[in-house]
Amino acid sequence: MAGLFASGQIVWLLLGFMVVEAVALTLYRRRTGSGVAAGALLINLLSGGSLLLALHAALIGEDWRVVGVWLGSSLVAHLADLRQRWVSRYCATTGNVTATAQPIASALPIAATNGLPVRR
């Protein structure tokens, strides 16, 4: 087990689990119409995947700049995730429906959608 960490191979195993998770959540969304929207899922997985790649770079002794690039990309994805969540929360509380908040729109009453079509 120590060899998995020392070589960085543990990261590839974890990334594989993330791919399985993404496929499972996407299939669930397609079958039921509920669950995590594809865009929100992608942003979340990009953030986590970037952190794992930063860990991999550190474990195998890459230059600090490589680790920094992966950490920076994780930060960008994390900030995009936060923005998406705050916009969705704002739209859900005010009844304002925008293109970035379409996953939340299906939970709103018809009157709150201002006559805009809602994707279900």
BELRA-V874586 format. One record per backbone hydrogen bond with DSSP energy under -1.0 kcal/mol. NH is the residue of the N-H (numbers start at 1). CO is the residue of the C=O. If there is no record, write none. Layout:
nh->NH co->CO
nh->NH co->CO
This chain:
nh->5 co->1
nh->6 co->2
nh->7 co->3
nh->10 co->4
nh->11 co->8
nh->13 co->9
nh->14 co->10
nh->15 co->11
nh->16 co->12
nh->17 co->13
nh->18 co->14
nh->19 co->15
nh->20 co->16
nh->21 co->17
nh->22 co->18
nh->23 co->19
nh->24 co->20
nh->25 co->21
nh->26 co->22
nh->27 co->23
nh->28 co->24
nh->29 co->25
nh->30 co->26
nh->31 co->27
nh->32 co->28
nh->33 co->29
nh->41 co->37
nh->42 co->38
nh->43 co->39
nh->44 co->40
nh->45 co->41
nh->46 co->42
nh->47 co->43
nh->48 co->44
nh->49 co->45
nh->50 co->46
nh->51 co->47
nh->52 co->48
nh->53 co->49
nh->54 co->50
nh->55 co->51
nh->56 co->52
nh->57 co->53
nh->58 co->54
nh->59 co->55
nh->60 co->56
nh->62 co->57
nh->66 co->63
nh->67 co->63
nh->68 co->64
nh->69 co->65
nh->70 co->66
nh->71 co->67
nh->72 co->68
nh->73 co->69
nh->74 co->70
nh->75 co->71
nh->76 co->72
nh->77 co->73
nh->78 co->74
nh->79 co->75
nh->80 co->76
nh->81 co->77
nh->82 co->78
nh->83 co->79
nh->84 co->80
nh->85 co->81
nh->86 co->82
nh->87 co->83
nh->88 co->84
nh->89 co->85
nh->90 co->86
nh->91 co->87
nh->92 co->88
nh->93 co->89
nh->94 co->90
nh->95 co->91
nh->101 co->98
nh->102 co->99
nh->104 co->101
nh->105 co->101
nh->107 co->104
nh->108 co->105
nh->113 co->110
nh->114 co->111
nh->116 co->113
